[in-house]
Structures are given as C-alpha cells and as structure tokens.
Amino acid sequence: MVAAILTIGNEIVSGDVDNGNASWLGRRLEQLGVKVVLSAAVPDELERIVSFVQREAPTVDHLIVTGGLGGTPDDITRESLAAAYGVPQEDVPELADDLRARFRGDPEYAARWAALPQGSQPLENPIGGAPGFRIENTWVLPGLPREMEAMFDRYADEFRATRPIGSWRRRYRTRESIIAPALVEATSRWPEVSVGSYPYFHEDGPEVEVVLKSADSDVLDTAGTWLEGELDRLT
C-alpha cells in the first residue's frame, strides 16, 4: 500500500513554518505499513492544488492533504478539492448545525466550514473546529499539527496495511565511503529491503546512521544481521 502527502500553505513553501506535518505523517503511515512515495508542498493557489491532486491521486492508494481548512481568504482547500474532482461544493446541513451550536460567538462564520465537495465524507475533528473530509481516496486534514494528528489517529485503522514496515538502525563512527561497498551489496542481496545511510559531521569526527526498512520482518532480520557483521568488520 502506498500514499502521497500534500501540504498546502504559503507559509510552508516559503519556509516560514517547518513542514512538521509531512514528517509526522510519513512516520505514522510507515508504522501502519503504508509506504510514502511522494511528499510535496504547494502554495495556496487553486490551480497548483488541482493539478497536483489530479495528477497524483490516481497513482496511490491514499492521498493525504493538510492545510487550508480555516476561514481566512487563503484557506481554499475545500474549493480546490471540489475543482480537482469536478464537483460543486455543497453544505452538509447536519455538520453546519453542529458547527453553529459549537461556535456561538460567530456561528455563521463556523458554518462555512460545512461547505464540502459534493460526495465527501466529513471527518471528525476531535480537538478543533474545522472538519476534515474524504473524497474518493483523498483525505483532507487540518493544518494545525495537534488537530491534524488527532484527526489522523481517529481514522488510522482505515490506513492500516496487513504488515507494518519495520526498521533496523545503527550508528557508526565512520564515513559513508568506507561502508558503501557493504550497503551496495545489501541492496543487491535484498531488493525488498530499503537501504539508507545518513551522514553527520561532528567536531570529533564523522558519523553515519544506517537504516534498513521492510514489511517482511524475516528478511529484515536476515539483512540486518548480515549487514551488522559487515559494518563491524569495515569500521
């Protein structure tokens, strides 16, 4: 099972706000056995959002979108997803009534959050205001991290694959060039295992974190045991 992540927001693209939502979702999906094959950010521009959704949603099992569900002028995610799927927005009466009851200070402002793309399934926001929604294989979640995480976890079982993706991690005080032959051989021996190496440079010398990932726990154990022996020998 594979997924793509789309984060929407001028503040994300400009670097004013770190894209922590994408990192959190990537880790969480992997725990559920879902491989993320693409993660991207686009500004609050309808045409760019529509283009991405229409291009990428058909290629994955799940497209997860975060951001742009508030009530300010740059919050155009509902409108953009409706355009991407070629449907109008329509008020969900029971959702609008619930929002009016919860936000009595400005009930009509909150009720606007109930204008979802036609055919959407509303997603409960356990700790916030604006609801998310699902349309076909696209899940739309809030941009505020706490709300996004709570909403995702509310529906996490609907993403769960048969087998989680396990990982094997080790750190070595060495350079990538020294251990590269072992990494190349591991990749060749076990093509179903993802092999990654991430260098760090400290004042007292270099360090490399080596990471293996696979949904096949037996293969992962075999590859990890072999690679650990090779890396101990090389370092």
C-alpha positions as CSV (number, residue, x, y, z in Angstrom):
1,M,0.0,0.0,0.0
2,V,1.4,3.4,-1.0
3,A,0.5,7.0,-0.2
4,A,1.4,10.6,-1.1
5,I,1.3,13.6,1.1
6,L,0.4,17.1,0.1
7,T,0.9,20.1,2.4
8,I,-0.8,23.3,1.4
9,G,0.2,26.7,2.6
10,N,2.3,29.7,1.5
11,E,4.0,29.6,4.9
12,I,5.2,26.1,4.3
13,V,6.5,26.8,0.8
14,S,8.3,30.0,1.9
15,G,10.0,28.2,4.8
16,D,8.3,30.5,7.4
17,V,6.9,27.3,9.0
18,D,8.6,24.0,9.1
19,N,6.7,21.1,7.4
20,G,6.3,19.1,10.5
21,N,3.0,17.6,9.4
22,A,4.6,15.8,6.5
23,S,7.3,14.3,8.7
24,W,4.8,13.2,11.3
25,L,2.5,11.6,8.7
26,G,5.4,9.9,7.0
27,R,6.5,8.2,10.2
28,R,2.9,7.4,11.3
29,L,2.0,5.9,7.9
30,E,5.1,3.7,8.0
31,Q,4.0,2.4,11.4
32,L,0.8,1.3,9.7
33,G,2.5,-0.4,6.9
34,V,1.9,2.3,4.2
35,K,4.9,3.4,2.1
36,V,5.0,7.1,1.3
37,V,6.2,7.5,-2.3
38,L,5.8,11.3,-2.6
39,S,5.7,14.2,-0.2
40,A,5.2,17.8,-1.6
41,A,4.1,21.3,-0.6
42,V,2.3,23.8,-2.7
43,P,1.2,27.4,-2.0
44,D,-2.4,28.5,-1.5
45,E,-3.1,28.6,-5.2
46,L,-6.1,26.7,-6.7
47,E,-4.5,25.7,-10.0
48,R,-1.4,24.2,-8.4
49,I,-3.5,22.3,-5.9
50,V,-5.9,21.0,-8.5
51,S,-3.0,20.0,-10.8
52,F,-1.3,18.0,-8.1
53,V,-4.4,16.2,-6.9
54,Q,-5.5,15.2,-10.4
55,R,-2.0,14.0,-11.3
56,E,-1.1,12.1,-8.1
57,A,-4.3,10.8,-6.6
58,P,-4.8,8.1,-9.3
59,T,-1.3,6.8,-8.7
60,V,-1.6,5.9,-4.9
61,D,-3.9,4.2,-2.5
62,H,-4.2,7.2,-0.3
63,L,-3.5,10.9,-0.9
64,I,-3.3,12.9,2.4
65,V,-3.7,16.6,2.2
66,T,-3.2,19.0,5.1
67,G,-3.8,22.7,5.5
68,G,-6.2,25.4,4.3
69,L,-9.4,24.5,6.1
70,G,-9.8,27.6,8.2
71,G,-11.9,30.7,7.3
72,T,-9.3,33.2,6.1
73,P,-9.0,34.2,2.4
74,D,-6.1,32.0,1.8
75,D,-7.9,28.9,3.0
76,I,-9.0,27.5,-0.3
77,T,-8.6,23.7,0.1
78,R,-12.3,22.9,0.1
79,E,-12.8,24.9,-3.1
80,S,-9.6,23.4,-4.7
81,L,-10.6,19.8,-3.9
82,A,-14.1,20.3,-5.4
83,A,-12.5,21.7,-8.5
84,A,-10.0,18.8,-8.7
85,Y,-12.8,16.2,-8.6
86,G,-15.1,18.3,-10.8
87,V,-17.9,18.6,-8.3
88,P,-19.6,21.6,-6.7
89,Q,-19.3,22.5,-3.0
90,E,-22.5,21.9,-1.0
91,D,-23.5,22.5,2.6
92,V,-23.8,19.5,4.8
93,P,-26.8,20.6,6.9
94,E,-26.2,18.5,10.0
95,L,-22.5,19.5,10.0
96,A,-23.4,23.2,9.7
97,D,-25.9,22.9,12.5
98,D,-23.3,21.2,14.7
99,L,-20.7,24.0,14.0
100,R,-23.3,26.7,14.7
101,A,-24.0,25.1,18.1
102,R,-20.4,24.8,19.0
103,F,-19.3,28.2,17.9
104,R,-22.0,30.5,19.3
105,G,-19.7,33.6,19.1
106,D,-19.8,33.7,15.3
107,P,-22.0,30.7,14.2
108,E,-22.3,31.7,10.5
109,Y,-18.5,32.0,10.2
110,A,-18.1,28.5,11.5
111,A,-20.9,27.1,9.4
112,R,-19.0,28.0,6.3
113,W,-16.7,25.1,7.1
114,A,-19.5,22.7,6.3
115,A,-19.4,23.6,2.5
116,L,-17.6,20.4,1.4
117,P,-17.1,19.0,-2.1
118,Q,-20.2,17.1,-3.2
119,G,-19.9,13.4,-2.3
120,S,-17.4,14.0,0.6
121,Q,-17.4,12.1,3.8
122,P,-16.9,14.6,6.7
123,L,-14.1,13.7,9.1
124,E,-14.5,14.4,12.8
125,N,-12.1,17.0,14.3
126,P,-11.7,15.7,17.9
127,I,-10.0,18.7,19.3
128,G,-10.7,21.6,17.0
129,G,-13.2,23.4,14.8
130,A,-13.0,22.9,11.0
131,P,-13.9,19.4,10.0
132,G,-11.8,17.4,7.5
133,F,-13.3,15.3,4.7
134,R,-12.6,12.4,2.5
135,I,-13.4,12.4,-1.2
136,E,-12.6,9.2,-3.1
137,N,-9.0,8.2,-2.0
138,T,-8.1,11.8,-0.8
139,W,-8.1,12.6,2.9
140,V,-8.1,16.3,3.8
141,L,-6.9,17.2,7.3
142,P,-6.4,20.5,9.1
143,G,-3.0,22.2,9.0
144,L,-2.7,22.8,12.8
145,P,-0.5,19.9,13.9
146,R,-2.4,18.9,17.0
147,E,-5.7,18.9,15.1
148,M,-4.1,17.0,12.2
149,E,-2.6,14.4,14.4
150,A,-5.8,13.8,16.4
151,M,-7.9,13.5,13.2
152,F,-5.5,11.1,11.5
153,D,-5.4,8.9,14.6
154,R,-9.2,9.0,14.7
155,Y,-9.2,7.2,11.3
156,A,-5.8,5.4,11.4
157,D,-7.3,1.9,11.2
158,E,-8.6,2.7,7.7
159,F,-5.0,3.1,6.5
160,R,-3.6,0.0,8.3
161,A,-1.9,-2.4,5.9
162,T,-1.5,-6.2,6.5
163,R,2.1,-5.8,7.7
164,P,3.8,-2.8,9.3
165,I,7.1,-1.5,7.9
166,G,9.8,-2.4,10.3
167,S,13.2,-0.7,10.6
168,W,16.8,-1.6,11.7
169,R,19.0,1.3,12.7
170,R,22.7,1.5,13.7
171,R,25.2,4.4,14.0
172,Y,28.8,4.1,13.1
173,R,31.7,6.5,13.7
174,T,32.9,6.3,10.1
175,R,32.5,7.8,6.7
176,E,30.0,6.7,4.1
177,S,32.8,6.0,1.6
178,I,34.2,3.3,3.9
179,I,30.9,1.4,4.3
180,A,29.5,2.0,0.8
181,P,30.5,-1.4,-0.5
182,A,28.5,-3.2,2.2
183,L,25.5,-1.0,1.5
184,V,25.6,-1.7,-2.2
185,E,25.8,-5.5,-1.6
186,A,22.9,-5.4,0.9
187,T,20.8,-3.6,-1.7
188,S,21.7,-6.2,-4.3
189,R,21.1,-9.2,-2.0
190,W,17.8,-8.0,-0.6
191,P,16.0,-5.8,-3.1
192,E,12.8,-5.8,-1.0
193,V,14.7,-4.0,1.8
194,S,15.2,-0.2,1.6
195,V,18.8,0.7,2.5
196,G,19.6,4.2,3.6
197,S,22.7,5.9,5.1
198,Y,22.7,9.4,6.6
199,P,26.0,11.1,7.4
200,Y,26.6,13.5,10.3
201,F,29.7,15.6,10.9
202,H,30.7,16.3,14.5
203,E,33.6,18.2,15.9
204,D,35.2,14.9,17.0
205,G,34.7,13.2,13.6
206,P,32.1,11.8,11.2
207,E,29.2,9.5,11.9
208,V,26.8,7.6,9.7
209,E,23.4,6.3,10.6
210,V,22.4,3.2,8.6
211,V,18.7,2.3,8.2
212,L,17.1,-0.7,6.8
213,K,13.3,-0.9,6.2
214,S,11.0,-3.6,5.0
215,A,7.5,-5.0,5.6
216,D,9.0,-8.5,5.7
217,S,10.3,-8.9,9.2
218,D,12.2,-12.2,8.4
219,V,14.0,-10.7,5.5
220,L,14.7,-7.5,7.5
221,D,16.3,-9.6,10.3
222,T,18.4,-11.5,7.9
223,A,19.6,-8.4,6.1
224,G,20.3,-6.6,9.4
225,T,22.3,-9.5,10.8
226,W,24.4,-9.7,7.7
227,L,24.9,-6.0,7.4
228,E,25.8,-5.5,11.0
229,G,28.6,-8.1,10.7
230,E,29.9,-6.4,7.5
231,L,29.8,-3.0,9.0
232,D,31.6,-4.1,12.3
233,R,34.3,-5.6,10.1
234,L,34.7,-2.4,8.0
235,T,34.7,0.0,10.9
